[in-house]
């Protein structure tokens, strides 16, 4: 059995969404065993609406909840909250493989570092979502919000972690890595990006193809895009907004008059496929790379299918050995000999 923790109280709609997603995941994978942390009475009331294998689901009663407005460093002091309880169980119990939460991003990141802990040698964990691209697959964006300020060594480690994720998560043998910048030329960007470019160009085991621009995340021939968390978050939110805009414009145009409604009848198959490809939630949440175990952070507004996809992704990533893959690739690139000691702090 693959044991996965689910923060049942996390997210804008919390229990109604997380429980529904949990039941879908259980019914889709007979090897799953889910541990839901949260207010037991609320969880049980919601579970009563669904059919699922009761022998593969456990509830840990947690009376407290971390609010989205809580300061992250203060939030993790709520020891009886669903998220903090889940983190401590993940840390202490070796047979638990992963954690999925749609709760506070800040609390998830802080809890991951202070409770669960980072992989040896990793400076900072990074959020890494899978972005749908024009090739019908995904591009990994690392980081998209965990680290607003970065050093070159951190960006280099993001390249290592996301490359390992591309290999074990998507079966890409030699993922192409680009550095998000304001131009593709080698000399572009601020000192941070210029220094990072220099180191990435020399790293063994990383297939670095140079600088890439924001449009290349979805349209370019790139498997991994490395970014500081500030720029990556803006890029991610911009792409999400653009996707919603396209869908909204199409909806308005196809319902404008009788002629456009008739036109939709002939194009609805294309529209359905297009909506599916532009859906940022179909692969679940963003992986919080760099921690000792698998942690998936779903969007606060996640739907049940997003929670189910996040759970499935967490299980698959564990099965494929993400953490050992990151450790192996980190040893292969040997950043200690590449980056000066004073910069590798």
C-alpha positions, 0 to 999 in steps of 0.5 A: 500500500502507498500511504498518502496524507491529505490535509482535508481542511486545506483550500477555499472549499476544504472538506467538501472538495478534499473528501470528494477528491479523496474518494475519487482517488481511492476508487481509481487506485487500489494500492492507495491508503489515504490518511485525512487530517482535519475535523473528524465530524466534518470529514465523516459527514462528507464521507457519508455521501460517497462509496469507497473502500473504508479499509483504505481510509483513516481519519486523524482528528485535528480541531484547529485549522490554518487560515489563508491569512495566517502568517506562515511562521505563526501558522505552523505553531498551531500544532493541532491543525490539519497541516501541521499534524500531517507534516509531523506524521509525514516526518515521523512515520517511514511508511507514509510516502507523501502529503497533499494539501490545498492549504496556505502556500506559505505555511506549506513551504515553512512547514516543509522546511522546519518540520519535514526538512530538506534533502541534504545539500538543497538550499531551498525547496521550490514550487514546480507546477506542470504547465500545459504547452503547445506540444500537448505535454507539459513544461515544468516551471521551477520556482513559481513562488517559494523563493522571491529572492534567489542566489545563483546556486539556488537556481542551479539546484532548481534546474537539478530538482526539476530535471529529476522530476521531468525524468521520473514524472514524465519519462523525459530522458534528457530534459531541456532546461532553460533559464527564464530571462528578458531575452535569449542572448547570453548577456541578458538579465541582471547579475543574478541571471548572468551568473546563473547562466555561466554556471548552468552552462558548465553543469554536467548532467543538465541539458541547458539550452540557454535563456528563454522568454516567458512565451517559451514556457508554453510555446517553446521547445523546453521541458524545464524553465528555471526561475526565481519565485517572484518572476515565476509566480508572475509568469504563472498567474499571467498564463492562467489569466490568459487561458481563462481569457481565451475560454471566456472570449470563445464562450461569448463569441459562440453565444453571440447570435444564432449563427455563432451558436450553429457554428459551435455545433460543428466546432464543439469537439475542437473547443472541448479539446482546447479547454482540456489542453488549457486546463492548468488543474488537470495534472493536480498541484505543484510539487514542492521540490527539495524536501525529504518526502513528496509534498504536492501543493494544490491551488486553494480553489482546487476542484475535486478532480484536481485533488484526485489528480494531485493524489495520483501524481504524488503516488506516481512520483513516489513510485518512480523514486523522485527523492533518490533521483534528485539526490543522485543528480545533485551528486552528479553535477557537483555544484561544490566544485563549480560555484565558489565557496563564498557564493555557495552559502 
